[in-house]
Amino acid sequence: MSENEPRDIGEIFAEGTEIDRALREAVRQALIRHKRLGQSVVVWQDGKTVWLTPDQIPVDLDEEDQPATPQRPPGAESREAGS
């Protein structure tokens, strides 16, 4: 299949990688926006909601135009291990 041909939506959902990539990028952009505007965000950490101040938000504003890479807030690893 060439890049210009539409893909089957069922295949995209079954595979999941394009959706995961889009969600990571959307979250990254939202975190960048909040950090740049000096706004806190709420995350789920260690079984509870936690406010992160702008300086605690885990994104690098210098890499704004770079592709999304998974960055997790502190404590995210412990939640995944327990899932």
PyMOL commands that set and color helices and strands:
alter all, ss='L'
color gray80, all
select helices_A, chain A and resi 9-15+17-37+54-56+61-63+76-82
alter helices_A, ss='H'
color red, helices_A
select strands_A, chain A and resi 41-45+48-52
alter strands_A, ss='S'
color yellow, strands_A
deselect
rebuild
show_as cartoon
